[in-house]
Every structure is written in C-alpha cells, then in structure tokens.
C-alpha cells in the first residue's frame, strides 16, 4: 500500500523505476512544506524568472537555428511561453542516443524527453498498447532531447552546449 501511494504521489513512478517510467496512473503531489515556502518567495520574483528563462531560450534558438540536423521548439509570436525545459528534436537519420552520450561525455547533462506515453507500463497493461501502436509518436519520442536549461545559464555555457552539439552531429551516425 505504501508503494502504491508513493507511486501515485510521484506521477505513477514505481519505487525502483527508471526516470520517466510510469508504472501506474499517478499525480504530481510531491511538494514538501519547504518547497511550498520557497515557492511563495519565488512568486515575488516570477516576472524576473520568466524573463531570464525566455532569454536563455532565445539564446539557444539563435545558436541552434544554424544547425540543420536540429528542429527547434515552435513558439508562435503571439504566445508567451513559460519555459521549464528546452527540448530539441533531431531530423531522421540522427541517432539521438549517440548524440546524448557524446554530450554527457563532455560534461553536458541531457535527457531523452518525452518518452511515448503509450509505452509506459501502466498504459501497456491497462490498454494493451505496444511498440508500433503509434509509430509517429514513437519516432518523435526517440528523436527528442532536453538540454541544460535554468534561469542563470550563462551565455558561455549555452555556446559550449551548441558547439559540442555541432561536434556530436559531425560524428558518423
């Protein structure tokens, strides 16, 4: 019962599940009292935080737009995006996992993001989905990568990510 409740509280993740592997239906009920207190203080800085994150996203857009193998997030001009993660996608033929490994080896934290939801254990068990059920979704999920993203990411760090990504994409795929 404890594991069931803990999993439901943590977006359906199992006790020993891999990152973004959801074994059951769940929710995001992980906030602690200290997190709530910090959140209240951060709300006073919300405009500043959103501006910084928007600036980081724009610097990424400027540097990564010149890389033909990278598909950038679409941001319509009349929509204000409150960035919480920066996810790029690779064109067909690029091995996302190989690129990710290269970035990790060069000190750049990155993760696959988002996995195809129908391949999560809960949805496979409950609805019978399997690999091949939604091939377009699976193809896109296998080509996306979250790169470092936080308020105070330095321009030099963004440059390093972009340059390292360029080198990774020059490797044989």
C-alpha positions in Angstrom: 0.0 0.0 0.0 2.9 2.3 0.8 4.5 1.7 -2.6 1.1 2.2 -4.3 0.6 5.6 -2.6 4.2 6.7 -3.1 3.9 5.9 -6.8 0.6 7.7 -7.2 2.1 10.7 -5.4 5.1 10.7 -7.8 3.5 10.7 -11.2 2.9 6.9 -11.2 6.6 6.0 -11.0 7.5 2.8 -9.3 9.8 2.6 -6.4 12.7 1.5 -8.5 11.5 2.7 -11.9 13.8 4.4 -14.4 13.5 8.1 -15.0 10.2 9.0 -16.7 9.0 5.4 -16.5 5.4 5.4 -15.1 4.1 2.0 -13.9 0.7 3.2 -12.8 -1.6 6.2 -13.1 -0.2 9.0 -10.9 -0.2 12.6 -9.9 2.4 15.2 -9.1 1.8 15.5 -5.3 5.5 15.7 -4.3 5.6 19.2 -2.8 7.0 19.4 0.7 6.4 22.3 3.2 9.9 23.7 2.4 9.1 23.6 -1.3 5.9 25.4 -0.7 7.7 28.1 1.4 10.3 28.6 -1.3 7.6 28.7 -4.0 5.8 31.5 -2.1 9.0 33.6 -2.1 9.8 32.8 -5.7 6.3 34.0 -6.7 7.5 37.5 -5.9 10.3 37.0 -8.5 8.1 35.4 -11.1 8.4 38.1 -13.8 12.2 38.1 -13.4 12.4 34.3 -13.5 10.2 34.1 -16.6 12.2 36.8 -18.3 15.6 35.1 -17.6 14.2 31.7 -18.9 12.9 33.4 -22.0 16.3 35.0 -22.6 18.0 31.6 -22.2 15.6 30.0 -24.7 16.2 32.8 -27.2 20.0 32.4 -26.9 19.5 28.7 -27.6 17.3 29.5 -30.5 19.9 31.8 -32.0 22.7 29.4 -31.7 20.9 26.2 -32.6 19.0 27.6 -35.6 22.1 27.3 -37.7 22.4 23.5 -37.2 20.4 21.8 -39.9 20.0 18.5 -38.1 18.2 20.2 -35.2 14.5 21.0 -35.1 13.8 23.8 -32.6 10.7 24.1 -30.4 7.9 26.1 -32.2 7.0 29.3 -30.4 4.2 31.3 -32.1 5.0 35.0 -31.9 1.7 35.9 -30.1 2.1 33.3 -27.4 4.1 33.9 -24.2 5.9 30.7 -23.3 6.9 30.0 -19.7 9.8 27.7 -20.4 10.5 24.9 -17.9 12.6 22.7 -20.2 14.2 23.2 -23.6 13.7 20.2 -25.9 15.2 19.9 -29.3 14.4 17.3 -31.9 16.7 15.7 -34.5 15.9 15.1 -38.1 15.5 11.5 -39.2 18.8 9.6 -39.5 20.4 11.2 -36.4 21.0 8.8 -33.5 19.7 10.8 -30.5 21.2 8.3 -28.0 24.7 8.6 -29.6 24.5 12.4 -29.6 23.3 12.3 -26.0 26.2 10.1 -25.0 28.7 12.4 -26.6 27.2 15.4 -24.8 27.3 13.5 -21.4 30.9 12.6 -22.0 31.7 16.3 -22.5 30.0 17.3 -19.2 26.6 18.4 -20.7 23.7 16.9 -18.8 20.8 16.0 -21.1 18.0 13.5 -21.1 15.6 11.9 -23.6 12.3 13.9 -23.3 9.4 12.9 -23.5 9.0 9.2 -23.9 6.0 7.9 -25.8 3.2 7.7 -23.1 1.6 4.7 -24.6 4.7 2.7 -23.9 4.6 3.4 -20.2 3.9 0.2 -18.3 0.6 1.4 -16.9 -0.8 2.2 -20.4 0.6 -1.0 -21.9 -1.0 -3.1 -19.1 -4.3 -1.2 -19.0 -4.9 -0.6 -22.7 -2.7 -3.2 -24.4 -0.5 -0.7 -26.3 2.8 -2.0 -27.6 5.7 -0.8 -29.6 4.4 0.0 -33.0 0.9 1.1 -31.8 1.7 4.8 -32.6 4.8 4.8 -34.9 4.9 8.6 -35.5 4.8 9.3 -31.7 7.5 6.7 -31.2 9.7 8.2 -33.9 9.4 11.7 -32.4 9.9 10.5 -28.9 13.1 8.7 -30.0 14.4 11.9 -31.6 13.9 14.4 -28.7 16.5 15.6 -26.2 16.2 18.0 -23.2 19.4 20.1 -23.0 20.6 22.1 -19.9 18.1 24.8 -19.0 17.8 27.0 -16.0 17.4 30.7 -15.2 21.1 31.6 -14.8 22.5 29.6 -17.6 25.5 31.7 -18.8 25.9 32.7 -22.4 29.3 30.9 -22.4 27.6 27.7 -21.2 25.0 28.0 -24.0 27.8 28.5 -26.5 29.5 25.4 -25.2 26.4 23.3 -25.5 25.8 24.5 -29.1 29.4 23.9 -30.1 29.6 20.5 -28.5 26.3 19.5 -30.1 27.7 20.6 -33.5 30.7 18.3 -33.0 28.5 15.4 -31.9 26.4 15.7 -35.1 29.6 15.5 -37.2 30.3 12.0 -35.9 29.1 9.1 -38.0 25.5 8.3 -37.2 
